Amino acid sequence: MTTSEWAPAPGAQRTNPLAIAALVCGLFQFCGLFPAGIAAIILGHVARHQIRRTGEQGSGLAKIGLILGYLMLGGILLATLLLFLSYRAAPATP
């Protein structure tokens, strides 16, 4: 095969690699990798900025990565708040 067979078709736009990375990080956080959720949020915001500037594809991928990252972050914050409130509401033992 020649290199021209591997080149994208004319008019086909490139998908932003950071958008793909945001989606992958957003999915990996559910495997117990909490820092991947933070990375998904950061990469998603950077990817969306680059996509608006360059016109690349991948806006939906970046948005899904952002949503997954924020959902997990919100869930962790909610769980932490509930644990704190349940600890405060527990009766003191002598």
N, C-alpha and C positions, 0 to 999 in steps of 0.2 A: 504494500500500500504506500502511496505517496503521501507527503505531508498535506497536500491539498484535500485529501479525502478525510483528514482528521480535523480540518478547519471548520468552524461553524458556518452554517449556510449564510449567504448574504442577507442582511436585514435581521438576522437573529441576534438578539441582544444577550449579553452576558448576565448571569445571575450573580449578584453581589456575594462574595464568599463570606463576608461577615454576617449576612442574613442567614446563610446556611449554618454557620457556627452558632448563631443565637438560637436557632431551632434545636440543634443538637444538644447544646447546653441546657436548654429548657426541658428537654426530654430526659437527659442524664441525671438531673437533680432528683428525679423520682426514684433513682437507684440508690439513694442515700448520699449523694454527692451535693450537699447543700451549697458549697461555693459555686457550683455550676449554675445555680439560680441567679446569683449575683452577676456572674459572667454573662448570662443570658440577657439580663437587663441592660448591662453596659453595652454589649455587642449589638443588641437590638436597636438601641438609641443611635449608636454610631452608624450602623448600617442604614437606618432610615434617613439619617442626614446625608450620607453619601449617595443614596438612591435618589433623593430629591435633587442633589447637585448634579449627578452624572446621568440620570435617566436609566440606570440599570434596572434589571428585573430583580424580584425578591422582596418586594415590600410586604407581601403577605407572610412570607417566611419570618421576616424580622418581627412583624406584629405578633405572630403566634408565639415566637420566642419570648417577646416582652410579656405577653399575657401569662404564659406559663411561669415565668420568673416572678411576676408580681403576685400571682395566685399563691405560689409556694411561700413567698415572703410574707404575705398577708396571713396565710395559715399558720406559719410559725409564730408570728406576732400575736395572733389570736390565742393560740395554744399557750403561749407564755403568759399572756394576760389572765387566762382562765386558771392556770396553775397558781399564779400569784394570788388571785382572788380566793381560790379554794383554800390555800394555805392560811390566808388572813381570816377566813370564816371558820376554820377548824377550831374546836375548843381546846384551850390550853390544858395539858395534862400535868398534874401535880408531881 
